[in-house]
Amino acid sequence: MGKLIEVDEDVYNRSVALQQTLAKIASDPKRKAQLERLHKEVDPTVATPTLDAEAKVAEPIEAVRKEFAEFKKAQEEKAAKDEAERQETAFKTKWSAGQEKLRSRGFTADGIKAVEELMAKEGITNHEIAANHWERENPPQPPAMPGATGAWNFLEMPTDGDADLKRLVETKGENVSLLDKMTHEALAEVRGTRR
């Protein structure tokens, strides 16, 4: 039998109330585990059977959760990598198609290079838009015009003002002096020496 100790009634009542409160807390397994956790913080040597049982049950579940999280992360990384590769392939295809369009428009390799430098500088990803901009900034030189104007129509008979041509047709191109004279006049006109 236990030893009898004299205790003040107030202390005894508080002790009984505390025991009843702890018994109520321990009646719920979730709160009992929390109580054991708090008790373990105060006294690290105390036994915690509820926490130990929970740990045994939770250990394989945590392993599965960890494995699933790693799998999910790997899948997300793989999907991101696949998407990046798909976008890169699409961009390369678009880039090659853009270069081909410029070639079909008559751009040389140097011209395509100049357009692509403009694209990099201006942040343009469309070859046609960049080529149009480049052409506005760098218009082609006007074609060189010959010094003489007009054209010869050999099927029509010359008019009254073209007496030399009339004589040339009449002689069927056999008059050498007339040919020489007309050749010199044509060269002088082309060279711009004739007014």
Buried (B, 14 or more C-beta within 10 A) or exposed (E): EEEEEEEEEEEEEEEEEEEEEEEEBBEEEEEBBBBBEEBBEEEEEEEBEBBEEBEEEEEEEEEEEEEEEEEEEEEEEEEEEEEEEEEEEEEEEEBEEBBEBBEEEEBEEEBBEBBBEBBEEEEBEEBBBBBEBBBEEEEEEEEEEEEBEEEEEEEEEBEEEEEBBBEBEEEEEEBEEBBEEBEEEEEBBEEEEEE
